[in-house]
Amino acid sequence: MTKRRLDDLGIFGGKPEFQEPVHVGQLNLPPWERFEEAFRGIFARRYFTNHGPLVRELDRRLAEYLGVRNVVCVTNGTVALMVACKAMDLHGEVIVPSFTFPATVQALSWAGLTPVFCDIDPQTHNISAALAEPLISPRTSAILGVHVWGRACDPAGLQRLCNARGIRLFFDAAHGLGCEHDGISLATWGDLAIYSFHATKVFSSAEGGCLATDDDRLAERVRTVRNFHVAETFDRVPLRINGKMTEAQAAMGLLSLENLDHWIRRNVELYRRYAEWDVKESVGAFVDYAGSQRSNHQYCIFDVDPARLGISRNQLLAVMRAENVLARRYFYPGVHRLTPYNLLFPDADLSLPATIAISERLLQLPLGDGIDLGTVDRITAIMEICYRHAGELRVRMEPTIQQ
């Protein structure tokens, strides 16, 4: 389908560009034959959970891939963060960005900790040592950095700061499997890093996650906190939880690892196609990954700056949704504005201006093995109509679409 004018758009009565929804999640699947073979093996062994052979193999292979001594796979990334907090015996306050997925901060609350929200650098979308340092108090026990979009959040600066102030440092690298900073895996910075293997990630175990660390002692504590099973070593820990990964999850993870390089190359190819349109129109709105030497390109993020593009992010989102492109506002509106944090910290807006501004501009667009270059071209064609007719579009949409 070719759309050339505003009246061709679905939001103004035209036929939607896509008959079926185009999702932003990766939705990468291994070949069916390999999936069937893996699950036949699970049934034959009749070993479904409690640190089975596939889980242990995935631990080992991920440790090798990430370049760390220890990887401990768990149920999901949120549980990984909860386990990390207890394994490190954190207390009091933890500095964390508001510009993140809610689970990052919710995990701190589940662990009995108080989040202290840190603003982000508007260029990197990440926290930094300079932004975090003024928030450190006698109650601070750690900083939790988030590698948003897989871009490193000043790990060296944060490490120097935490060393100088005697507090712990750990990272939410949910977006970052396969990403590096200065040629170094994101898993090697801080006391530990957690990863998410959710079904929509470039590396998926359908649901799952892991903790990665070079600290053998901390790894033993992690293994104890995440399970009650007597086959694992026991350490002195304040609390335990059933956070084990199943054999079924591990099977999916091992198959994902086989295909990971292919899926990353695919993401890069699709991202570059989006960027070709960006360069042609001199918009400069796609988030650039050049600052990190290696990225999985898991997210395709478009910065809808009204001053530059002539329309708002919410207007473009409404147009995309009417075309069956299920774009998302990441991360909107900022965790500090969600319950219960909006009630606990009613004045947080005052100290988070960049978080607020960025959360109102970014739009996540589809990537992954489920789409092709033609899909990207059709999406950018919709964006081009919006960009070239921004003034008229804005006027026609203003009565119904919030700026």
Buried (B, 14 or more C-beta within 10 A) or exposed (E): EEBEEBEBBBBBEBEBBBEEEBBBBBBBBBEEEBBEEBBEBBEEEEBEBBBBEBBEBBBEBBBEBBBBEBBBBBBBBBBBBBBBBBBBEBBBBBBBBBBBBBBBBBBBBBBEBBBBBBBBBEEBBBBBBEBBBEBBEEEBBBBBBBBBBBBBBBBEBBBEBBEEEEBBBBBBBBBBBBBBBEEBBBBBBBBBBBBBBBBBBBBBBBBBBBBBBBBEEBBBBBBBBBBEEEEBEEBEBBEBBEBBBBBBBBBBBBBBBEBBEEBBEBBBBBBBBBBEBBEEBEBEBBBBBEEBEBBBBBBBBBBBBBEBBBBBBBBBBBBBBBBBBBBBBBBBBBBBBBEEBBEEBEEBBEBBEBBBEBBBBBBBBBBBBBBEEEBBEBBBBBBBBBBBBBEEBBEBBEEEBEE
